[in-house]
Amino acid sequence: MRAEAGKPDTRIPRVLVALLAVLLAIQPLGAADLQSKTVEAFDHYVKLSEPQINASLNGDGDFLWFERLPADRRAAAQAQLQQAKVVIERLRPLVDGKPIPCPGGMIHHWIGTVFIPGATLAQTLALVQDYDHQQEVYRPDVVRSKILRHQDGDYLVYLRFYKKKVVTSVVDTEHEIHYSIVDASHAWSRSHTTRIQQVDNAGDEHLRPEGHDDGFLWRMNTYWRFEQKDGGTYVECQTISLTRDIPLGLGWLIGPYVNSVPRESLTFTLATTRQAVLHRQAADQ
């Protein structure tokens, strides 16, 4: 159909309509208060998940997640890893066959693995523990990074996260991190956030009170595993994060956006880790 003669065509492309709808839906959401029941639900979820997360940490049995998959899926994952791809999957633990509820919030649980050919365990750990320079390695997702405290295998680290997807979010975070070296070919680490504050007007900025913001990120636990074998090092990362819930009736619109960010962030982190270790290897040769 064409516009009538002398009149402009006011039709808007469907893609633009969808974008405007997302923006209009997100804008009125405003601030969200993190409630105690939401924190309790997240802590309960983590408690139920950690027995599986802790399995085989001593190096006995299958150390990596993908190795415990059914044979056909394990073979497919191994093939993807050898092709330099990130193998990633969303995890959804069930209790009595039902998802674990989280009133007032959304829990995002993802696990991913990447293989770095030619890399040693020591080379890989040297990169991921170089927190003072993560803003250079993981930009644009990380725009500031600093070690606040370090003793043996324990770190307190500051990271500023930046994400732009429909809306822009900037978040200051601090993480307690512990590393354990199991043996010459196995290591693991885990971290949890101790502070998360949304940053408004980055540059001329204002930090919002913890838990009283737009709810982009309220909690984040990460669990890493490293295994040197097959002529390189496997890097596995599992993340459990908490964000605000989606208002009733807007799930179909905002849900895909909210749920895609954790997956994209984990994929980016693993792929960038692989690339950065390989780059350092080449520079050292």
C-alpha positions in Angstrom: 0.0 0.0 0.0 1.3 3.5 -0.9 0.7 6.8 0.8 -2.0 9.0 -0.8 -0.7 11.6 -3.1 0.5 14.7 -1.2 0.5 12.9 2.1 3.6 11.5 3.8 3.8 7.7 4.5 3.6 7.6 8.3 3.9 3.9 8.6 6.8 2.8 10.9 8.8 -0.4 10.1 8.0 -3.3 12.4 11.5 -3.4 13.7 11.3 0.2 14.9 7.9 -0.4 16.4 9.4 -3.3 18.4 12.3 -1.2 19.6 10.1 1.6 20.6 7.9 -0.9 22.5 10.9 -2.2 24.4 12.0 1.3 25.3 8.6 2.4 26.4 8.2 -0.8 28.5 11.6 -0.4 30.2 11.5 3.3 30.9 8.5 3.2 33.4 10.0 0.4 35.4 12.0 2.9 37.5 13.9 1.9 40.7 13.4 -1.5 42.3 14.1 -2.3 46.0 15.9 -5.5 46.7 13.7 -7.3 49.2 14.9 -9.7 52.0 12.7 -12.5 50.6 14.5 -12.2 47.2 17.9 -12.4 48.8 16.8 -15.4 50.9 15.5 -17.1 47.7 18.8 -16.5 45.9 20.8 -17.8 48.9 18.5 -20.9 49.0 19.1 -21.5 45.3 22.9 -21.3 45.7 22.7 -23.7 48.6 20.8 -26.2 46.6 23.1 -25.8 43.6 26.5 -26.0 45.3 26.6 -29.7 45.9 26.7 -30.3 42.2 29.1 -27.4 41.7 31.5 -28.9 44.3 31.4 -32.4 42.7 34.9 -33.7 41.8 36.7 -30.6 42.8 39.6 -32.7 44.1 40.3 -33.9 40.6 38.8 -37.4 41.0 36.4 -38.4 38.3 35.3 -36.2 35.5 36.5 -32.7 36.5 34.7 -30.7 33.8 30.9 -30.3 33.4 30.7 -31.3 29.7 32.5 -34.6 30.5 29.5 -35.6 32.6 27.0 -35.2 29.8 25.5 -38.1 28.0 27.8 -39.7 25.4 26.3 -38.0 22.3 26.2 -34.6 23.8 29.7 -35.0 25.3 31.1 -35.9 21.8 29.3 -32.9 20.2 30.7 -30.6 22.9 34.2 -31.9 22.5 34.0 -31.3 18.7 32.8 -27.7 19.3 35.6 -27.0 21.7 38.2 -28.3 19.3 36.7 -25.9 16.7 37.4 -22.9 19.1 33.8 -22.5 20.0 32.3 -21.8 23.4 30.0 -24.6 24.7 27.4 -23.0 26.9 24.1 -24.1 28.5 21.5 -22.7 30.9 21.0 -24.7 34.1 17.7 -24.8 35.9 17.8 -27.0 39.0 14.4 -28.4 40.0 12.9 -29.3 43.4 10.2 -32.0 43.2 10.1 -31.3 39.4 9.5 -27.6 39.8 11.7 -24.6 39.3 13.0 -22.9 42.5 10.9 -19.8 43.0 12.5 -16.3 43.5 9.9 -13.7 44.5 10.8 -10.2 43.4 13.8 -11.3 41.3 15.2 -13.5 38.5 18.0 -16.0 38.9 20.2 -16.6 35.9 22.3 -19.8 36.0 24.7 -20.5 33.1 27.7 -22.7 32.6 30.2 -22.6 29.7 33.6 -24.1 28.6 36.3 -23.1 26.2 39.5 -24.9 25.2 42.8 -23.0 24.8 45.2 -25.0 22.6 48.9 -25.0 23.7 48.1 -23.2 26.9 49.4 -24.4 30.3 47.5 -24.2 33.5 50.0 -21.6 34.8 49.6 -19.4 31.7 45.8 -19.5 32.0 45.8 -18.7 35.7 48.3 -15.8 35.2 45.8 -14.1 32.8 42.6 -14.6 34.8 44.3 -13.5 38.1 45.7 -10.3 36.5 42.8 -8.3 37.8 44.6 -5.0 37.6 44.5 -5.3 33.8 41.2 -6.9 33.2 39.8 -3.6 32.0 42.3 -4.0 29.1 41.5 -7.6 28.4 37.7 -7.7 28.9 36.7 -4.3 27.5 34.0 -3.2 26.9 32.3 -5.4 29.5 34.8 -4.4 32.1 35.9 -0.7 32.1 37.7 -0.5 35.4 39.5 -3.2 37.4 41.7 -3.2 40.5 43.1 -5.6 43.1 42.1 -4.2 46.5 43.6 -7.0 48.5 45.6 -10.1 47.7 47.1 -12.8 50.0 48.1 -16.2 48.7 45.0 -17.5 46.8 42.6 -14.9 48.1 41.6 -11.7 46.4 39.3 -8.8 46.9 38.8 -7.2 43.5 37.0 -4.1 42.2 35.3 -4.3 38.8 33.2 -1.9 36.9 30.8 -3.6 34.5 29.4 -1.8 31.4 26.6 -3.2 29.3 24.8 -1.5 26.5 21.8 -3.3 25.0 18.7 -1.3 24.4 19.5 0.4 27.7 23.0 1.2 29.2 23.9 -0.1 32.6 27.1 0.7 34.6 27.6 -1.2 37.8 30.4 -1.0 40.4 31.2 -4.3 42.1 33.6 -5.9 44.6 34.3 -9.6 44.6 35.8 -12.0 47.2 37.7 -14.6 45.2 39.4 -17.8 46.3 41.7 -20.0 44.2 42.7 -23.5 44.9 45.5 -25.4 43.1 44.5 -29.1 43.2 47.6 -30.4 41.4 49.8 -29.7 38.4 46.9 -29.9 36.0 43.8 -28.9 38.0 42.7 -25.7 39.7 39.4 -24.0 40.6 38.2 -20.7 42.0 35.0 -19.2 43.2 33.8 -15.7 43.9 30.9 -13.8 45.2 30.0 -10.2 45.1 30.3 -8.2 48.4 29.2 -4.9 46.9 27.1 -3.9 43.9 26.1 -0.3 43.2 24.6 1.1 40.1 26.4 4.1 38.6 24.4 7.0 37.2 26.0 9.4 34.8 29.4 7.7 34.6 32.1 10.2 34.5 30.2 12.8 36.5 28.8 10.0 38.5 26.5 9.1 41.3 26.4 5.8 43.1 23.0 4.6 44.0 22.5 2.8 47.4 23.0 -0.9 47.3 19.7 -2.7 46.4 17.9 0.5 45.6 18.4 0.9 41.8 17.1 -0.4 38.5 17.9 -4.0 39.4 20.4 -4.7 36.6 22.5 -6.8 38.9 21.9 -7.6 42.6 24.1 -10.7 43.2 26.6 -12.7 41.3 28.5 -15.9 42.1 31.1 -17.4 39.7 32.7 -20.8 39.8 35.7 -21.5 37.6 37.5 -24.8 36.8 40.8 -25.2 34.9 42.2 -28.4 33.6 45.4 -28.8 31.5 45.2 -31.8 29.1 44.7 -32.7 25.5 47.5 -30.4 24.5 46.0 -27.3 26.1 43.8 -26.0 29.0 40.1 -26.2 29.4 38.4 -23.2 31.1 35.0 -23.7 32.6 32.9 -20.9 34.2 29.6 -21.2 35.9 27.6 -18.1 37.0 24.6 -17.6 39.2 23.3 -14.0 39.1 20.3 -12.2 40.5 18.4 -9.4 38.8 15.1 -7.7 39.3 11.9 -9.5 38.2 10.0 -8.5 35.1 6.6 -6.8 35.8 3.6 -8.9 35.1 2.5 -8.8 31.5 5.9 -7.6 30.1 7.7 -10.9 30.1 7.1 -11.6 26.4 8.6 -8.2 25.6 11.5 -7.8 28.1 12.2 -11.4 29.0 14.4 -12.2 25.9 16.4 -9.1 26.5 16.9 -9.7 30.3 17.8 -13.4 29.8 20.2 -12.8 26.9 22.6 -10.6 28.8 24.0 -13.3 31.2 24.5 -15.7 28.3 26.2 -13.1 26.1 28.4 -11.9 29.0 29.6 -15.5 29.8 30.2 -16.3 26.2 32.2 -13.1 25.8 34.2 -13.7 28.9 35.2 -17.3 27.9 35.9 -16.4 24.3 38.0 -13.4 25.3 40.0 -15.4 27.8 40.9 -17.9 25.1 41.9 -15.1 22.7 43.9 -13.2 25.4 45.9 -16.3 26.5 46.7 -17.2 22.9 47.8 -13.6 22.3 50.1 -13.6 25.2 51.5 -16.9 24.0 52.3 -15.5 20.6 53.9 -12.4 22.2 56.2 -14.5 24.3 57.5 -16.5 21.5 
